[in-house]
Each structure stands twice: as structure tokens, then as C-alpha cells.
């Protein structure tokens, strides 16, 4: 039996260790800072100069110009390999039989060296390109000049100068997303064909230090924010416990989600799983999941129960008739066994209540829109909510259903049949989506509106930005990854006003910690910049209401919360550009002083304080940083 409890002496030791880490933050948890933003799939998204992102997007492409083309991008390649060595970031990836190895090295202010090696394992009448895409936002008036070994892009506020080690053939194309410069690497693919290209890039532009005006609207408080949450799906018995302990002891976690190990709970169709458990036959992994839920409940948080893997007997046609593709297997449940299926799942809820004292707040099949691993049609999802919700109500169990728990924000239409059927609403505890993809403002508002329509909270059941990142885990320790993640959470808090965002995960999977062997990392277990960002966001006062907030500056994203009963407030700001001043207005009159916390590549929740005068405060926002203002002691 695995237990997650420790003697008090161990807890005190861990808290002491956390204090040491805080003192040594600059040494132990300093993330790897990038002047050049390199994505794990090889694309460069820009070069930071004094914090300002001189934006463009590079890509590798193989195909036919103005025809069929494969392009590097998020989740578009199979297992790219990302690695950093000091100021050098490198990515190895393959497109259509061409293996690319790219190195990007920061050499000075705005100065970058880029080298690309390409080896073809096939013969095709196609071309390999290195491409530079220029967005209309900053390059609508850009002049692109190419001549032999030089490429220059000049706009009103940006300048890019590429100097190549040899003459290149460049083609400028106007595409739907903007201007794209195609630089030929291989004019035709030949088996064992090899080429190399290196270049020096100098990026410069207008650095925006102008003030950001942040305005709070205290007269129109919104939805309740219980606090930041986490997923606790146990997968690594060796590494999970130490990461879970660290996170639960050093973060305020307000919401939890655990796995229902259904295929281990009742592997045999005709067995009685409760009787088996009572007679000492409870599977170890099932017990560990129950103990995890019990620990979270003991800390006072609601716990969601989600199912990934059904038992073989519940699968229509049996497991052998399915094949996993890209992580998706999409099992269909056998509708002829619906009563047995509902009883099996309800038995688990009854057992958890009787023998562990756990009442799960909500239930879901994980990502059933996609099929990881159970697949529902939209109508089947609505039917399941209505039928299983009624089944649990008949047993006097308080567990409600999650509407959605979708794989992404993009698949919003999956919830429409249930949303439009009033008979499902009494069984729905919350609307849920996962934030891996599609979180543009318009789509996020759809999810917020859906929750308001049926008067239930909105949850982000799995929070983060890149579902494939476990395959190139070094990226978790990059400052760029941390910045993208906290930007997403800040936007979601403002646009969606969720009850909670549940981090995927607070275990060793997609870990917020590094070292201790996590993903092969060396050294002591220690927090990354991502951890400090999450800790800072999780410091929002408990049970605060979302406060509408606006920013005059596009590079500064904001979210605000207030618990007016206790007089506790939080303002979160992500500065995505150069350092500047923020002028925050609308602060309640009773607030006279605010604590200021800053997290970036150098500081880990560095604390200062500012005075508030007449509801107004001026605060310095360091470049590419997460800044939080907190009232109260």
C-alpha cells in the first residue's frame, strides 16, 4: 500500500528545504532564459531586445511551392527533440523523410547565430525550405530585399537582417497569414542528400516603454474563483509522491481531480468489485487513487473523479478491435451493457464514500469528445449525463456530471445537445474544457457564456499549453514556456472567470519541479519558473470574485480578484514586453498598501510594497515578468 502521509518531522524538514530554495532561488530555480524564442518543434517566434519581442516566425517546410507542403508546428511532427546548452538551443525533427538539425545561439543584444543541417532519407520531386513568416501587425508596410548572401526586412518599427554563409535562392510569397520568405535548402530531395546553411541574424526595432493603464471595475464583480487547482492522476510510483508532497505543502491548492481506474476496479464483468475489495482484493493502484482523493478531501477541497480506461468487458467489440493512433483509441462503450456499466461506476462511488469518506463533487469521462479513451458523440454525451446523473441521484449520491471535459476549447459544439436539453441541467455540476488548444478570445467567451446559460461554474479541467510537451520535457524549464503558460491562465481568468484552473499536473507528469530524476533531470528537486508563476497566481485570496479589469497596453495581460467581505484583493499582470510603469486605478478606498510580487528569470516571487493613494497606485513592471499586487496581511 502506498501512503502519501509523512511524520511531522518530515513535513518540517521539507518546509525548511523550501525556505532554503527560496533563499537560493537565483541559483537553484533560475530558468533558462532565452533572448531568442525557440519552440520545441524548431520554429523561432522572435528575438527579444530589452524585453521587446522583435517578432517573426521561422519554419522548416518540405513540399511544393503553392502546393502541398508540410510545415513544422505545434503537434505537427512526431517527437521532435529539444535541448539547450547554455545560450544554444537545438531541435532535431523530421519532415517527409528529411531530418533537420537546427541550432540557435544567442551571441549578443539582438544578435543570433542559426545553423541548419538537413539529411534526406528519401527521393522526392519536392523542395526543402527554411521560411520566415512576417505578420501583418508589424510588417504590413515591410520592404523585403534579397541579394545573394543577404536578406533584409524593414518596417516602421522592426528590422531583420540575415547574413548567410553562402548565396541563397529566396522567394517572397504573399499568403493568407502575411508575407512568407522561402529560402531553398534542397531544390529536390535525393536519398542520402545532405545540405547545411548557417546565418547571422540581427534583430532591432522600437522598444515600447510606455505606461500601461490598468483599470479595475469594482462595481461589477463577477464569478467566484475558488483558487488554483491540480490534477493528481498517479502514473509514476517512484517520482509522483515527492512532487505531490512538495506542491501540496507549498501551494494553496483549491480543487483536485483524480483518476477512476475503472479497468482495475472491475476487470471481470460478473465480479462484485465491492465484495472483492472487502475481501482484500482491492487493486493497489485503485487504493492509491482513493488515498490520493482522501488526502485532497482532508485538505478541504472538492475532488473531481475522471475515467480514462474502461474494462475490456465494457468496450463494444472488445479492445482488440481498436488501434491507438496519436494517443487516441476512442473506445465505444457497449450500449447493451449500460446497466452493468452504470452499476460498476456507481459501486466505486459508493465504496469510496463508505470506506474512505469521500464524496466526489463531479464525474467525467476524460476527453470523450476525442476518445482518450472513451468516445461519445455529442448526443451520447448528453444522454450519459442525463442517465448516469439520474442513476446516482437514485442512490442519494451527490456527485454531479461535468458538461464537456473536452480535450480542447475548439470542440465547443460537443456540449450543445446537453446544453440545449433542460433535462440534463439538474445533473450538471460544472462546464469543463481543457486548455491545450484553441484558446482565442472568441472561443473562450463561448465557454464562459455556456456556463452562465445554465447557471453553473466553469472549470478548466486540465490547464497548460502544450499536450505534447512531455515528449520534449526540457522545454518545461524554459522561460518562454513559463511565460506562455501564465499568459494563458491570466487571459482565462479575465475572459472566462472560472471557478478553478486545474494544472496538468501537480505530479511528476508535466512537472512544475525539476531535478530529482524528473524526466532524467539531475540535481536536487527544485521549483521552476512555472512553479513560481503558479504559486503567485495561487496566492489569490480564497473565494474571491473576479473583478473586471482592462489594460491600455496590448503587451500587458491582467486579471483581478476581490473578496470584499474580508477586504482582500489581487491584481495579476503579465508584462510581455519591455519594462514599463503600470498605473492601476479603481482600487478600493480602504486599501492603503499593497504587496508586490515579481517572478521572472531572475526573481522568484520577489516581494516589495507600494502605497495606494486615492485608489491609485504606480508600479514598475520589469520586462517579461509576472507581477502580482496583493492586499491584506
Beta strands, then each sheet from edge to edge (+ up, - down):
strand 1: 36-38
strand 2: 44-49
strand 3: 52-55
strand 4: 57-63
strand 5: 69-71
strand 6: 81-85
strand 7: 88-95
strand 8: 98-108
strand 9: 111-120
strand 10: 127-135
strand 11: 143-147
strand 12: 150-154
strand 13: 158-164
strand 14: 170-175
strand 15: 178-186
strand 16: 194-205
strand 17: 212-225
strand 18: 229-231
strand 19: 255-260
strand 20: 302-307
strand 21: 362-365
strand 22: 400-406
strand 23: 428-434
strand 24: 457-463
strand 25: 500-503
strand 26: 513-514
strand 27: 526-527
strand 28: 544-551
strand 29: 556-563
strand 30: 568-575
strand 31: 580-585
strand 32: 593-599
strand 33: 606-611
strand 34: 616-621
strand 35: 625-630
sheet 1: 1+ 2- 3+
sheet 2: 5+ 4- 10+ 15- 14+
sheet 3: 6+ 7- 8+ 9- 16+ 13- 12+ 11-
sheet 4: 33+ 32- 35+ 30- 29+ 28- 17+ 31+ 34-
sheet 5: 18+ 19+ 20+ 21+ 22+ 23+ 24+ 25+ 18+
sheet 6: 26+ 27-
end
